[in-house]
Amino acid sequence: MSAKPSVPTWQRKSTLVMLAVLAALAVFGTTTQTWIHVSFAQGAVQQAALNVPGSKAAVAVSALALVALAGVLATTIAGRVARIIAGAIVLLSALGIIAVVLGVLADPSAAAMAEVGKATGVVGVASDATTTWFPLAALAASIVLAAAAGLILWVGRRWTVRTKYDAATSSAERPGPGDPIDEVDSWDWLSRGDDPTA
């Protein structure tokens, strides 16, 4: 009997899901940090500087990161069609994050304008806005997230959803002589009162 070919690490469900979850959490984590540092012209306002966190500079990024995280978790329990839909949502969320972050990097002054107005009470005050490295980190994490989502859409079609109901209806569950026994399968057989080692 020929051995079943092993699945490459980059195609494994656990690998891709963990990669996507970590990327989504990384994106969300960056939004709690300072994305934009704003310096004001001398004498323009009372304060000399303002730090704008990512959650204020790019509100959509936090929301999209949470949507992506929920979508990734959904792919772990979804059927084939639902997995494709969830994977597409994750991919679109990642692309949305990339677009928003690029907008912040391209024009940090515009991204900080609302917070500058709230902090100073003056609209259109002269300021100099520069980004920190956190938007770049969010951009890198969102690219990883998009890549993971793309791989989930591509190889996720071959993933199987294992439940006790699937096990009960499958006729090819019981191992043959010399076949390896999977721990999940063992529990399924035992739950049906069947000893897989007998």
Secondary structure, DSSP 4 states (H G I P E B T S, - for coil): -PPPPPPPGGG-HHHHHHHHHHHHHHHHHHTTSEEEEEEEPTTTSS-SEEEEEHHHH-HHHHHHHHHHHHHHHHHTT--HHHHHHHHHHHHHHHHHHHHHHHHHHH-HHHHHHHHHHHHHS-TT--EEEEE-SHHHHHHHHHHHHHHHHHHHHHHGGG-----HHHHHH-TT-S--TT----HHHHHHHHHTT--TT-
